[in-house]
């Protein structure tokens, strides 16, 4: 039987879903980067009564604080396994929102639907960046706001991926590395003249849940889907695992501030005319 493009895409999306369902991403969001969601909500000016879409919402790091403003929020993600934690957090905080399984490259929403479309280190991991940018613009109403927080290539997470890169499986055809979403020129090219103004600011978040590099390496191996996937890919090659462990520890030791790690991100805000 001939393998079609649609078959390959379904297989790719299934792998992405499994990757983010592995480990404990809700713990990563809650323990390492809880302030990023509220920062994005503030930057996009979410307010009561607005229709808001969070793309790649995970367990609701941005969607839940958006809902707390009184906005009508839809949290969408390719990996609905993350929603259980999000629903629990939302219930604890007394907010209501809608949870929808959705692919950032093919959002199941009509054109010009939302007042604010945002993504907090989520949509950046979809492989086809131009398709994602097109979808973000499409579902935003004229006059609406697009906001993103994306890890930069030069920052901690960008270098984490660079450290794991030689040990990772080859990327699928047409895929662009996730940290490119943290490069200003790349973002300008993706959105083009379809948004104005397009503003980008570099900021940092302190990762201080742990301070010991060895403990932090094991934390990533235990909780973070992309790290879990790389180790799984090399599981039958112990010498490769040993090399990766060593290089991972060297990276964390070099980047340590002694009281944690500083991770740079790009805060993107734009308006659809």
Buried (B, 14 or more C-beta within 10 A) or exposed (E): EEEEEEEEBEEBBEEBBEBBBBBBBBBBBBBBBEEBBBBBBEBBEBBEEBBBBBBBBBBBBBBBBBBBBEBBBBBBBBBBBBBEBBBEBBEEEEBEBEBBEBBBBEBEBEEBBBBBBBBBBBBBBBBBBBBBBBBBBBBBBEEBBBBBBBBBBEBBBBBBBBBBEEBBEEEBEEEBBBBBBBBBEBBBEBBEEBBEEBEBEEBEBBBEBBBEBEEBBBBBBEBBBBBBBBBEBBEEEEEBBEBBBEBBBEBBEEBBEEEBBBBBBBBBBBBBE
